[in-house]
C-alpha cells in the first residue's frame, strides 16, 4: 500500500525519525522516534498534533505500552488533565495485575496492567509510537476490556501502511489514527 503524501508538518516530523536498517533483527527497518526527542520543535509538533487528534474523543484515562508510548502519552495526559495508566512488560508493576501474552513482529511478549487503575465503565484512549502488525495494541485492547472498560481510540505517531496493523486493530472496533504513514517494515 502506498503512503499518503505528507503535509509540511508531517515531513518535518518524518525528517527527525531516523530509519535504522536491520534493527533489532535483520529485515526490520526500525523507526527511531528518539530522534524526535532531541529536536524540541519536532517533539512539540508531535505532542500538539496528538492533542489536536484526541480532542474529538470522549475518554477518562490515557494508557500507553512500555516504553516509547510513555514518551508521547505522558505530556498529552498532563496537558489535557487526564490520568495516565502504564501498560508494562511482565513483572514490572508492584500491585496486582492482569496480563496477556501475544505475538509481536519478531517474537513473543507479555504485558500487564494494574487491575485497580482502570475502573469498570471507564473510557480509555491508547497512545503509542508506532503501529506495525498491531500485536501490542490489540493486547492492550483485550486487557482494557477484561477490566470492563471501553477502549475508544488508538493514536500513533507512525503507522506502517505496508503492514496490516491498522486493519488488524480496526477489526477490534477501535478507531485508529496516526500522525504519519511511513513506508517500510
N, C-alpha and C positions, 0 to 999 in steps of 0.2 A: 504494500500500500504506500502511495506517495504522500509525504508530509505536506500539510498546507503551507502556503507562503507565510513567512514570518513578518510581523509588524516591526517597526524600528525598535520598540521596547523589547520585543522577543529576540530580535537579532543581537541587541546589546547583552541581554541575559545569556543567550546561547554562546556568545563570544567569550564569556567568562566561565564556561564549563568545559574544561579540558577533556578530551576523549583519550582514554588510556587503553591501548591495544593489548589484548591477551591478559587482562587482569580481571578477576583473581585467577582465572584459568584461561588456557588457550582458546581462542574463538570468541571470547567476550570482549565487547567494546565498552569499557566502563566509563560512564559519565560522571566525572569527578566534581560534584557540587561544592566541594570545599573551595573551589575557585571563586565561587560567589561570595564566600565569607571574607576573603581578603580584599574585595572591591566593595567598599561601603555603598557606592551608588548602585551597583548591581544587586547587592543584598537587599537594600531598601526597596528597590524596584520589585523584587520578588515578593517581599512581605506585603507591600502596598497592593500588588496585584492579587495576592491571595485574599487579602481583606476585602477588596472590591468583589471578588468572585463569591465569597461566602455570605455576603450581605443578603442575598436572596433566600437563604435557607433559615428555617427556624430550628434552633438547636440549643441544648443546655450545656453541653460539655464537648470539649475537643479531646480526641485521642490521637496518638501517633505511635507507630512502631519504632523501636530502638534501631539505630540511634540517629540516623540522618533525619528522620521525621521530626525529631525533637527540635532540630535546628530551625525549622520553619514554623512549627506549630506553637512553640512557646511564645515568641514575640506576637503572634496573632492572638493567642489567648489573653495575653497581657493587655494588648491594645483594645480588644473587644470586651474585656472584663468577663471572660468565661473561665470556668475551671478547666484544668488540664489533667488528664489521666494517662500515664505512660503504659505502653504495652512493651514488655521487656522479654529478653531471652530467658529461657527457663532457669530458675534458681537465683534470680537477681532481686526478687521482691521479698520483703521481710514479713508481710502479713499473708493470711490465707488467700490463695489464688485459684483461678481456673486456668487451664492451659489447653493447647491444641498443637499437635504435631502436623506438619504439612510439607509439601514438596516445593522447593524453590528452583530457580533456573539451573543451579549446579549442585544440588544435593537436597538434604532434608534439614528442617529447623523446627524448633518448638518455641512458641511464645506464650506468655502468661499475662494476666491482668488481675489486680487485686479485686476480690469479689465485692467488697462493700463500697468501692469507689464510684461505681455507676449504679444508680438507683433504678429499680424497675420503672418502666414508663419514660425514662429519660430519652431525649432525642440527641443523637451523637453524630458529630462531624469528625471524619478521619482526614488527617493531613499527612502526606509523606513526600519524599523527594522524587521518586521515580516509579513509574508503572511499566513493568515488563510483561510477565506472564500473569500477574495478579495474585500469586500464591499467598503472599504476606497479607495483603489487604482482604482477601477472601477469608483467611483465617481470622483476622481481626473482626470482620463482619459476623462470623459464626460465634466468636466469643461474646460480642456485644449482644447478640440475640439470645445466647444462653443466659445472660444476665437479665433477660426480659426487657431490654432497651431496644430502641429503634435506630439503626444507622441511616442517616438521611442523605449523606453525600460523602464521596471520597475525592479529595482535592490533591493534585500532584503538581510539582514544579515541572516535571518532564513526563511525557508519555512517549513510549517507543511504538509507533503505529505498525512497525514491521512484525511485532509480536502480538499475541492475542489477549493481552491483559485487559484492555478496555472492554472488549466483548465479553470476556470471562467475568469481570466484575459486574457489568450491566446485567448479566444473567441472574444475579442475586437480587435484582430490583433496586440497587443503589445507584444513584446518579453519579457520574464520573466527569470530572473536569480537570484540565491541565493547562498550565501557562503556555507550554510549548510542546510541539511534537518534533522529535528528532529522529532521523533515520538511524538504523543500526540495531544490533542485538546485544 
